[in-house]
Amino acid sequence: MSKLLYRSLRMDAPVDSTNRTTKVSFSSEQAVRRYDWGRDEYYMEILGHEQGNVDLSRLSDLGVVLFNHDRDKVIGAVENPALDAASHRCLAAIRFDKDDDSEKVYQKVYSGTLKGISVGYSVSRWEIVTAGSKSSCGRFDGPCRIAREWQPYEISVVSIPADTAVGIGRDFDGVDDETIEEFRAYLTSKRDVKKQGQETNALRMKEIEILEMEG
Protein backbone atom coordinates (compact mmCIF):
# COMPACT_ATOMS: atom_id res chain seq x y z
CA MET A 1 0.00 0.00 0.00
CA SER A 2 1.27 3.48 -0.84
CA LYS A 3 2.13 5.87 1.96
CA LEU A 4 -1.00 7.53 3.25
CA LEU A 5 -1.40 11.26 2.75
CA TYR A 6 -3.70 13.49 4.76
CA ARG A 7 -6.02 16.44 4.07
CA SER A 8 -7.85 18.57 6.62
CA LEU A 9 -11.15 20.43 6.43
CA ARG A 10 -13.60 21.91 8.89
CA MET A 11 -16.88 20.46 10.14
CA ASP A 12 -19.64 23.02 9.71
CA ALA A 13 -22.83 20.92 9.61
CA PRO A 14 -24.90 20.57 12.80
CA VAL A 15 -24.92 17.27 14.69
CA ASP A 16 -28.06 15.13 14.54
CA SER A 17 -28.24 14.22 18.24
CA THR A 18 -30.96 11.61 17.66
CA ASN A 19 -28.85 9.53 15.29
CA ARG A 20 -25.45 10.75 16.57
CA THR A 21 -24.43 11.71 13.03
CA THR A 22 -23.08 14.74 11.23
CA LYS A 23 -22.56 15.37 7.54
CA VAL A 24 -19.08 16.33 6.32
CA SER A 25 -17.21 17.28 3.18
CA PHE A 26 -14.04 15.26 3.61
CA SER A 27 -12.17 16.22 0.43
CA SER A 28 -12.04 18.96 -2.18
CA GLU A 29 -9.90 20.24 -5.04
CA GLN A 30 -8.09 22.78 -2.90
CA ALA A 31 -4.44 22.82 -3.99
CA VAL A 32 -2.07 21.76 -1.21
CA ARG A 33 1.63 22.55 -1.13
CA ARG A 34 3.65 19.39 -0.58
CA TYR A 35 7.32 18.46 -0.60
CA ASP A 36 8.93 15.73 -2.72
CA TRP A 37 11.87 14.38 -0.73
CA GLY A 38 13.20 12.37 -3.68
CA ARG A 39 13.28 15.33 -6.08
CA ASP A 40 14.02 17.96 -3.40
CA GLU A 41 11.22 20.25 -4.53
CA TYR A 42 7.83 21.61 -3.53
CA TYR A 43 4.78 20.97 -5.68
CA MET A 44 1.06 21.72 -5.63
CA GLU A 45 -1.14 18.67 -5.13
CA ILE A 46 -4.78 18.58 -6.28
CA LEU A 47 -7.24 15.76 -5.66
CA GLY A 48 -9.28 15.21 -8.81
CA HIS A 49 -13.03 15.08 -8.22
CA GLU A 50 -14.27 14.14 -11.66
CA GLN A 51 -16.08 10.89 -12.40
CA GLY A 52 -13.62 8.02 -12.21
CA ASN A 53 -11.02 9.89 -10.15
CA VAL A 54 -11.90 8.60 -6.69
CA ASP A 55 -12.52 5.03 -5.53
CA LEU A 56 -14.95 5.07 -2.60
CA SER A 57 -15.32 1.29 -2.33
CA ARG A 58 -13.15 0.96 0.78
CA LEU A 59 -15.00 3.69 2.65
CA SER A 60 -18.34 2.21 1.60
CA ASP A 61 -17.44 -1.32 2.73
CA LEU A 62 -15.10 -0.78 5.68
CA GLY A 63 -15.10 2.93 6.39
CA VAL A 64 -14.38 3.91 9.98
CA VAL A 65 -14.04 7.20 11.82
CA LEU A 66 -10.84 7.58 13.83
CA PHE A 67 -9.65 10.13 16.35
CA ASN A 68 -6.46 11.86 15.19
CA HIS A 69 -5.76 9.11 12.62
CA ASP A 70 -5.09 6.64 15.43
CA ARG A 71 -6.06 3.16 14.22
CA ASP A 72 -6.56 2.08 17.82
CA LYS A 73 -9.14 4.81 18.42
CA VAL A 74 -12.14 3.89 16.28
CA ILE A 75 -14.95 6.23 17.32
CA GLY A 76 -17.56 5.59 14.65
CA ALA A 77 -18.50 4.59 11.12
CA VAL A 78 -18.54 6.28 7.74
CA GLU A 79 -21.96 6.26 6.09
CA ASN A 80 -22.96 6.94 2.49
CA PRO A 81 -19.69 8.32 1.08
CA ALA A 82 -20.34 9.91 -2.29
CA LEU A 83 -18.65 12.02 -4.95
CA ASP A 84 -20.39 15.30 -5.77
CA ALA A 85 -18.77 15.97 -9.12
CA ALA A 86 -20.71 19.19 -9.57
CA SER A 87 -19.17 20.81 -6.50
CA HIS A 88 -15.91 18.84 -6.81
CA ARG A 89 -16.16 17.41 -3.30
CA CYS A 90 -16.60 14.09 -1.54
CA LEU A 91 -19.35 13.93 1.07
CA ALA A 92 -20.29 11.48 3.81
CA ALA A 93 -22.03 11.16 7.14
CA ILE A 94 -20.11 10.07 10.21
CA ARG A 95 -21.93 8.18 12.97
CA PHE A 96 -20.44 8.13 16.45
CA ASP A 97 -20.33 5.00 18.60
CA LYS A 98 -21.45 4.95 22.25
CA ASP A 99 -18.44 3.55 24.10
CA ASP A 100 -16.63 5.84 26.55
CA ASP A 101 -13.85 6.97 24.19
CA SER A 102 -16.29 7.68 21.35
CA GLU A 103 -18.65 9.51 23.69
CA LYS A 104 -15.91 11.92 24.78
CA VAL A 105 -15.15 12.89 21.18
CA TYR A 106 -18.84 13.03 20.25
CA GLN A 107 -19.62 15.45 23.08
CA LYS A 108 -16.78 17.75 22.01
CA VAL A 109 -18.01 17.69 18.40
CA TYR A 110 -21.58 18.29 19.58
CA SER A 111 -20.51 21.27 21.70
CA GLY A 112 -18.42 22.71 18.86
CA THR A 113 -15.07 22.29 20.63
CA LEU A 114 -13.77 19.88 17.98
CA LYS A 115 -14.30 21.10 14.42
CA GLY A 116 -11.45 19.57 12.46
CA ILE A 117 -11.99 16.75 9.98
CA SER A 118 -9.26 14.96 8.05
CA VAL A 119 -9.06 12.17 5.47
CA GLY A 120 -6.30 9.62 4.96
CA TYR A 121 -5.82 8.52 1.35
CA SER A 122 -3.42 7.02 -1.16
CA VAL A 123 -2.84 7.92 -4.81
CA SER A 124 -2.18 5.35 -7.53
CA ARG A 125 -2.08 7.62 -10.61
CA TRP A 126 -1.01 11.22 -11.08
CA GLU A 127 -1.47 13.68 -13.91
CA ILE A 128 1.66 15.82 -14.05
CA VAL A 129 0.98 19.31 -15.41
CA THR A 130 4.13 21.23 -16.30
CA ALA A 131 4.61 24.98 -15.96
CA GLY A 132 2.78 26.88 -18.68
CA SER A 133 0.48 23.95 -19.45
CA LYS A 134 -3.13 23.16 -18.59
CA SER A 135 -4.55 19.96 -17.15
CA SER A 136 -6.43 17.50 -19.36
CA CYS A 137 -9.74 18.85 -18.02
CA GLY A 138 -8.65 22.43 -18.76
CA ARG A 139 -9.38 23.63 -15.22
CA PHE A 140 -5.89 23.70 -13.67
CA ASP A 141 -2.70 25.51 -14.61
CA GLY A 142 0.71 23.95 -14.12
CA PRO A 143 2.93 23.30 -12.45
CA CYS A 144 0.90 20.87 -10.35
CA ARG A 145 0.16 17.20 -9.79
CA ILE A 146 -3.43 16.01 -9.98
CA ALA A 147 -4.51 12.74 -8.36
CA ARG A 148 -6.50 11.03 -11.11
CA GLU A 149 -6.85 7.71 -9.29
CA TRP A 150 -6.99 7.94 -5.51
CA GLN A 151 -8.69 6.15 -2.64
CA PRO A 152 -9.69 7.41 0.81
CA TYR A 153 -9.01 4.95 3.64
CA GLU A 154 -10.49 6.62 6.71
CA ILE A 155 -11.98 9.82 8.03
CA SER A 156 -10.73 11.30 11.29
CA VAL A 157 -11.95 13.84 13.78
CA VAL A 158 -8.78 15.77 14.60
CA SER A 159 -7.85 18.04 17.47
CA ILE A 160 -5.17 19.95 15.52
CA PRO A 161 -5.72 19.85 11.74
CA ALA A 162 -2.69 19.67 9.47
CA ASP A 163 -1.52 22.94 7.95
CA THR A 164 -3.15 22.85 4.53
CA ALA A 165 -0.86 25.64 3.34
CA VAL A 166 2.04 23.24 3.70
CA GLY A 167 0.30 19.90 3.39
CA ILE A 168 3.07 17.73 4.78
CA GLY A 169 1.77 14.21 5.38
CA ARG A 170 1.42 12.62 8.80
CA ASP A 171 4.64 10.63 8.26
CA PHE A 172 6.48 13.96 8.43
CA ASP A 173 4.73 15.58 11.39
CA GLY A 174 6.94 18.28 12.89
CA VAL A 175 9.08 18.81 9.80
CA ASP A 176 9.69 22.53 9.34
CA ASP A 177 11.55 24.60 6.73
CA GLU A 178 14.79 24.47 8.73
CA THR A 179 14.70 20.67 8.74
CA ILE A 180 14.01 20.62 5.02
CA GLU A 181 16.99 22.92 4.38
CA GLU A 182 19.18 20.62 6.47
CA PHE A 183 17.95 17.66 4.43
CA ARG A 184 18.72 19.53 1.22
CA ALA A 185 22.26 20.19 2.46
CA TYR A 186 22.59 16.49 3.27
CA LEU A 187 21.47 15.51 -0.24
CA THR A 188 23.92 18.02 -1.75
CA SER A 189 26.79 16.63 0.33
CA LYS A 190 25.91 13.10 -0.78
CA ARG A 191 25.93 14.18 -4.42
CA ASP A 192 29.28 15.94 -3.92
CA VAL A 193 30.80 12.84 -2.32
CA LYS A 194 29.48 10.67 -5.14
CA LYS A 195 30.89 13.09 -7.72
CA GLN A 196 34.27 13.13 -5.99
CA GLY A 197 34.28 9.34 -5.93
CA GLN A 198 33.52 9.20 -9.64
CA GLU A 199 36.30 11.67 -10.39
CA THR A 200 38.75 9.67 -8.23
CA ASN A 201 37.83 6.45 -10.02
CA ALA A 202 38.28 8.13 -13.38
CA LEU A 203 41.78 9.31 -12.37
CA ARG A 204 42.69 5.82 -11.17
CA MET A 205 41.54 4.28 -14.45
CA LYS A 206 43.59 6.86 -16.34
CA GLU A 207 46.68 6.05 -14.23
CA ILE A 208 46.24 2.33 -14.87
CA GLU A 209 45.87 3.01 -18.59
CA ILE A 210 49.12 5.05 -18.62
CA LEU A 211 50.98 2.37 -16.65
CA GLU A 212 49.80 -0.33 -19.05
CA MET A 213 50.99 1.76 -22.01
CA GLU A 214 54.40 2.29 -20.37
CA GLY A 215 54.68 -1.36 -19.31
C-alpha positions in Angstrom: 0.0 0.0 0.0 1.3 3.5 -0.8 2.1 5.9 2.0 -1.0 7.5 3.2 -1.4 11.3 2.7 -3.7 13.5 4.8 -6.0 16.4 4.1 -7.8 18.6 6.6 -11.1 20.4 6.4 -13.6 21.9 8.9 -16.9 20.5 10.1 -19.6 23.0 9.7 -22.8 20.9 9.6 -24.9 20.6 12.8 -24.9 17.3 14.7 -28.1 15.1 14.5 -28.2 14.2 18.2 -31.0 11.6 17.7 -28.8 9.5 15.3 -25.4 10.8 16.6 -24.4 11.7 13.0 -23.1 14.7 11.2 -22.6 15.4 7.5 -19.1 16.3 6.3 -17.2 17.3 3.2 -14.0 15.3 3.6 -12.2 16.2 0.4 -12.0 19.0 -2.2 -9.9 20.2 -5.0 -8.1 22.8 -2.9 -4.4 22.8 -4.0 -2.1 21.8 -1.2 1.6 22.5 -1.1 3.7 19.4 -0.6 7.3 18.5 -0.6 8.9 15.7 -2.7 11.9 14.4 -0.7 13.2 12.4 -3.7 13.3 15.3 -6.1 14.0 18.0 -3.4 11.2 20.3 -4.5 7.8 21.6 -3.5 4.8 21.0 -5.7 1.1 21.7 -5.6 -1.1 18.7 -5.1 -4.8 18.6 -6.3 -7.2 15.8 -5.7 -9.3 15.2 -8.8 -13.0 15.1 -8.2 -14.3 14.1 -11.7 -16.1 10.9 -12.4 -13.6 8.0 -12.2 -11.0 9.9 -10.2 -11.9 8.6 -6.7 -12.5 5.0 -5.5 -14.9 5.1 -2.6 -15.3 1.3 -2.3 -13.1 1.0 0.8 -15.0 3.7 2.7 -18.3 2.2 1.6 -17.4 -1.3 2.7 -15.1 -0.8 5.7 -15.1 2.9 6.4 -14.4 3.9 10.0 -14.0 7.2 11.8 -10.8 7.6 13.8 -9.7 10.1 16.3 -6.5 11.9 15.2 -5.8 9.1 12.6 -5.1 6.6 15.4 -6.1 3.2 14.2 -6.6 2.1 17.8 -9.1 4.8 18.4 -12.1 3.9 16.3 -15.0 6.2 17.3 -17.6 5.6 14.6 -18.5 4.6 11.1 -18.5 6.3 7.7 -22.0 6.3 6.1 -23.0 6.9 2.5 -19.7 8.3 1.1 -20.3 9.9 -2.3 -18.7 12.0 -5.0 -20.4 15.3 -5.8 -18.8 16.0 -9.1 -20.7 19.2 -9.6 -19.2 20.8 -6.5 -15.9 18.8 -6.8 -16.2 17.4 -3.3 -16.6 14.1 -1.5 -19.3 13.9 1.1 -20.3 11.5 3.8 -22.0 11.2 7.1 -20.1 10.1 10.2 -21.9 8.2 13.0 -20.4 8.1 16.4 -20.3 5.0 18.6 -21.5 4.9 22.2 -18.4 3.6 24.1 -16.6 5.8 26.5 -13.9 7.0 24.2 -16.3 7.7 21.3 -18.7 9.5 23.7 -15.9 11.9 24.8 -15.1 12.9 21.2 -18.8 13.0 20.2 -19.6 15.4 23.1 -16.8 17.7 22.0 -18.0 17.7 18.4 -21.6 18.3 19.6 -20.5 21.3 21.7 -18.4 22.7 18.9 -15.1 22.3 20.6 -13.8 19.9 18.0 -14.3 21.1 14.4 -11.4 19.6 12.5 -12.0 16.8 10.0 -9.3 15.0 8.0 -9.1 12.2 5.5 -6.3 9.6 5.0 -5.8 8.5 1.3 -3.4 7.0 -1.2 -2.8 7.9 -4.8 -2.2 5.4 -7.5 -2.1 7.6 -10.6 -1.0 11.2 -11.1 -1.5 13.7 -13.9 1.7 15.8 -14.1 1.0 19.3 -15.4 4.1 21.2 -16.3 4.6 25.0 -16.0 2.8 26.9 -18.7 0.5 23.9 -19.4 -3.1 23.2 -18.6 -4.6 20.0 -17.1 -6.4 17.5 -19.4 -9.7 18.9 -18.0 -8.7 22.4 -18.8 -9.4 23.6 -15.2 -5.9 23.7 -13.7 -2.7 25.5 -14.6 0.7 23.9 -14.1 2.9 23.3 -12.4 0.9 20.9 -10.3 0.2 17.2 -9.8 -3.4 16.0 -10.0 -4.5 12.7 -8.4 -6.5 11.0 -11.1 -6.8 7.7 -9.3 -7.0 7.9 -5.5 -8.7 6.1 -2.6 -9.7 7.4 0.8 -9.0 4.9 3.6 -10.5 6.6 6.7 -12.0 9.8 8.0 -10.7 11.3 11.3 -12.0 13.8 13.8 -8.8 15.8 14.6 -7.9 18.0 17.5 -5.2 20.0 15.5 -5.7 19.8 11.7 -2.7 19.7 9.5 -1.5 22.9 8.0 -3.2 22.9 4.5 -0.9 25.6 3.3 2.0 23.2 3.7 0.3 19.9 3.4 3.1 17.7 4.8 1.8 14.2 5.4 1.4 12.6 8.8 4.6 10.6 8.3 6.5 14.0 8.4 4.7 15.6 11.4 6.9 18.3 12.9 9.1 18.8 9.8 9.7 22.5 9.3 11.5 24.6 6.7 14.8 24.5 8.7 14.7 20.7 8.7 14.0 20.6 5.0 17.0 22.9 4.4 19.2 20.6 6.5 18.0 17.7 4.4 18.7 19.5 1.2 22.3 20.2 2.5 22.6 16.5 3.3 21.5 15.5 -0.2 23.9 18.0 -1.7 26.8 16.6 0.3 25.9 13.1 -0.8 25.9 14.2 -4.4 29.3 15.9 -3.9 30.8 12.8 -2.3 29.5 10.7 -5.1 30.9 13.1 -7.7 34.3 13.1 -6.0 34.3 9.3 -5.9 33.5 9.2 -9.6 36.3 11.7 -10.4 38.8 9.7 -8.2 37.8 6.4 -10.0 38.3 8.1 -13.4 41.8 9.3 -12.4 42.7 5.8 -11.2 41.5 4.3 -14.5 43.6 6.9 -16.3 46.7 6.0 -14.2 46.2 2.3 -14.9 45.9 3.0 -18.6 49.1 5.0 -18.6 51.0 2.4 -16.7 49.8 -0.3 -19.0 51.0 1.8 -22.0 54.4 2.3 -20.4 54.7 -1.4 -19.3 
